[in-house]
């Protein structure tokens, strides 16, 4: 078993051994590790490894079992039978599938015209993420019984929900499931999901969280039988503070209400006395614990358990005094590790990509704290090329994170990969600007309604501060980003005053007005833009659609720009990138447009991903 604390020693290059640089091609050879759970006998971890197949243009998955103390992994076929199945109880099985409910297709209305390909809608939610609504909804089944009958609602929630959206009660007599029981336009403008309880015997359903107007998600029962879940309070705000709620003896207890952060995911300790959870903190994702006092007068106390420049990405389970998690950092994709809650010792269990990484030169990641224009201290990650030499000058990239309320931590992306960028000889500057979790709720909320305000000053403060270093080539600075990061690139292109020599924007919002008119989750634009563009008396909205609209700054554009877009991206629809590219071309600015017709807001197919990487660095080589 290999201890993570010793990995750094193993990475030191031995005399005479040449280390290679991480490349896009090597990135797309890595296995992607995801844990399925601890085996029924408690001795092994069952996990999946997905590897890209460039020839077949897909990911192939294999399943493995490895001793919980580490050791040799073995491939398994009947992996599902090796872990406890939360979807089975007393001879009953929970599952989900799509059910046709609504009339939408032309042939639904006119059966004799069965070759028509018409879609007819009388409300919003006519498309979502990357799919047109054809009147089908995800429904939960107990054995063969549809517990949602003919309801035009979804569980699991689309587009990303899975079987974590439903569970049996401890006695197996009831089903708790997550659902937003709204349809059409009201669905597109609300985040009000609730927890519903279905009684299997009586076939009746009741809303357990009707009083809460925001998200209610992730239901779990404690070892003592108390229902718990994650809750956001405000309807329409998808990035609201996420708290852990426990329903104990008829009362709802908020375990994290007085803690200044937002919860990613959680699980109960085996004795039911504590809840362990993952949350962003100071540019990383770490493991926390909070005690559960029930109705006693014992104070609820949140404690950070782990600390370091890495991300704890998910909780797998427990073994004796150890908690099993997945963990990674900017130089390593996730592997499964254990953390001893008594000794605070880490042990890496899986080693799927260790051989590859042993041959790769690592990039140094540095914390830098920059004073913003309003006197705040902002964390900025600086990622340096392998074998960095401070006596040389390096081209530098300002990385603009999406979300806009997404944490910028020690994440390892298979597209926006800092290790790959730095390994091609670029310094990467990644600021934890306004709007990011991990620096308090107030910091996280400051971006809503202020997209082109303080956050833009944060970006410029970060790059200006790092640019003072002698090793930064101030004649070769670029800005790159996707989604809100792509918006940031478009906006910076109009205000940067020649700081940047090149830009790359992927799925960026270019015209806030047409974005409001075409995006599918209207609750997001209502909240973050402050309302609709036609609300003339709404000062926040008018600022968004005028002062903070990149399209109004195009007359200032004078810098090469590369624009990338997915053809079935309905979150930030294709017109945003088309408008930006057309403007750049008609202004005579060096520009390129790369469209992926069958990709959504992300680039998922292996060959497309490799093209993305190659074109990304080709553009930087040409323009920076």
Secondary structure, DSSP 8 states (H G I E B T S, - for coil): -B-GGGHHHHHS--TT---B---HHHHTTSEEEEEEEEBTTSSEEEEEEEEEETTTTEEEEEEEEEETT----EE-S-GGGGB--TTEETTEEEEEEEEE-S--BHHHH-TT-TT---B--SSS-SEETTEE--SEEEEEEETTEETTTT-S--SS-TTT--GGGEEE-TTSSEEEEEE----THHHHT----EEEEEETTTTEEEESSTT--S-EEEEEE-TTS-EEEEE--STT-TTS--EEEEEETTEEEETTTTSSS-EEEEEE-TTSSEEEEEEEETTEEEEEEEE--TTSS----EEE---SSSEEEEEEEEETTEEEEEEEETTEEEEEEEEETTT--EEE---TTHHHHHTB---EEEEEEEE-TTS-EEEEEEEE-TT--TTS-EEEEEEE--TTT---SS---SSS-HHHHHHTT-EEEEE--TT-TTS-HHHHHTTTT-TTTHHHHHHHHHHHHHTTSTTEEEEEEEEEEETHHHHHHHHHHHH-TT--SEEEEES----HHHHHHH-S-HHHHHHHS-S-TT-TT-HHHHIIIIIT-GGGGGGG--SEEEEEEETT-SSS-HHHHHHHHHHHHHTT--EEEEEETT--SS--SHHHHHHHHHHHHHHHHHH-
